């Protein structure tokens, strides 16, 4: 068999000239942006679309469409009051979605988060109201109980080998029964609206500087983080994001951040609930993207066997991830209890579990594991709560709201599945 060989500079033959040509023209997209300016951005965007790397584009477009549609139907949708109400209402579901994202990154599922959140609210109510315990201590016990419940799920899944679906489904039923038992015959325990839990969703920073100050911190923090990261990559000889890219992203963030701050100040001020949510998002994003623990979670989501051979303690990571999911479910339960100023038999039931999972998936976290960020919880829950509030303003019945939210979730899952197939075809999965 005759083989064409093309000499190269060092005298070594190249068996496949066409392949060599393709290898020579393959350029890191960030270098392409640096070299070609706007043309580089356009080229990179086309490359991502062909490779199925849609990122957050679908959900951002969806949010824009939702705002345009509902604002055209009702001018109150983008009012300061409605935006503030949406910001507070989304925190409980968003907190729980953060925990679910950790589980989804493993390619697993946790069906118990709704019931765990209900137990958390019941524990706080029983300890602080019925038994007169210090409310701060009751809150800590409630959060610790959520972590313990999640750890128990992780033990049966990682140690015993039971399917996560079955284990957490059993947890859903068991913890629901425990919550009903704790609440007793009355089924409802009212909370002090001026207490620790009560103020989670009712306290606002009324000083104008608070909202604008948070916007400044967010914008400056984003720019410094991106800029310093680029400098570190350049120092290491690794392709880095060009400065113009960082500046453009920072300007876009600044527009939205200061617009939100302006709207909050037109109503009651900056909600405490939103501040806590954003702090948690930043912290968990740092853990996932900047620590070895976070990288191990992504590695497990990619391949369990490869992770095990790389020396990762698979069992410990799995147990810890379910413990995190339980912890955030408990935190979300506290925000739900604060919202209704009570712990009752309906806590953690209804469509809560569906909304939590939908928020994570709609935001961009893959159901198949290995892809996602905690910021997906923010995007996803904004979509869900915005739809709910928009439909409520139009007086549309709850059954129709369920159907619309379910359709959005189905569309997101389909996009996720198509994206994975496209990436496999492009050789990127």
Secondary structure as UniProt FT lines:
FT   STRAND          6..7
FT   TURN            9..10
FT   STRAND          13..14
FT   HELIX           17..25
FT   HELIX           29..36
FT   HELIX           38..51
FT   TURN            55..56
FT   HELIX           57..73
FT   TURN            75..78
FT   HELIX           80..105
FT   TURN            106..107
FT   HELIX           113..125
FT   HELIX           126..130
FT   HELIX           135..154
FT   HELIX           155..160
FT   HELIX           164..183
FT   TURN            184..186
FT   STRAND          188..190
FT   TURN            193..194
FT   TURN            196..197
FT   HELIX           198..200
FT   TURN            201..202
FT   STRAND          204..205
FT   HELIX           208..235
FT   TURN            236..237
FT   HELIX           243..265
FT   TURN            266..268
FT   STRAND          270..271
FT   HELIX           272..290
FT   HELIX           292..302
FT   HELIX           304..309
FT   TURN            310..311
FT   HELIX           314..340
FT   STRAND          342..344
FT   TURN            345..348
FT   TURN            350..351
FT   HELIX           352..362
FT   TURN            363..364
FT   TURN            367..368
FT   HELIX           375..393
FT   TURN            394..395
FT   HELIX           398..425
FT   TURN            426..427
//
